[in-house]
Amino acid sequence: MKVLIFSAPSGSGKSTLINHLMQQGLNLHFSISATSRPPRGTEQNGVEYFFLTPDEFRAHIAAGDFLEYQEVYENRFYGTLQQQVDNQLAQGQHVVCDVDVLGALNIKRHYGARALSLFIQPPSIETLRQRLEQRGTDAPEVIEQRIARAAFELSYAPQFDKVIVNDRLETACREVLQAVKDFLES
């Protein structure tokens, strides 16, 4: 069983591409991340996330249990537990990780040839800006933060196994599916 790692700047279409891929009958399952935020709505522990207190999260960090993690805000952590991914692999599942660029590179380092890292790239920063503006979900200053972050993230693209430019969605869907099929069959 193998690990698929996806990373991309916000607005690159990564979620759309992953959702398309998940519907292709390839035995793909999302890794269940851990977070220190409280559950929202009907979220259940062990389904959407593993919900930990900030202190429990820090104890896991100290024990070296995370493949990757980040503190997004003070006491608001997100991370991927190695034991969870290993359990899913042992159950015969291919595991999909949707993480930031630094987390992606950490997971790739850990699993090596057993993992495929895919970077979804917008055709240009200008296209990315247009997509974020068309979404209509972010204030102008948030869009500027996302654009600045995108420039940082794009600098890591060459370290990924495969870079897919999402210019035309149908083409990008085909390219992602082919890359994943080739990897799973190798």
Secondary structure, 3 states (H helix, E strand, C coil): CCEEEEECCCCCCHHHHHHHHHCCCCCEEECCEEECCCCCCCCCECCCEEECCHHHHHHHHHCCCEEEEEEEECCEEEEEEHHHHHHHHHCCCEEEEECCHHHHHHHHHHHHHHEEEEEEECCCHHHHHHHHHHHCCCCHHHHHHHHHHHHHHHCCHHHCCEEEECCCHHHHHHHHHHHHHHHHHC
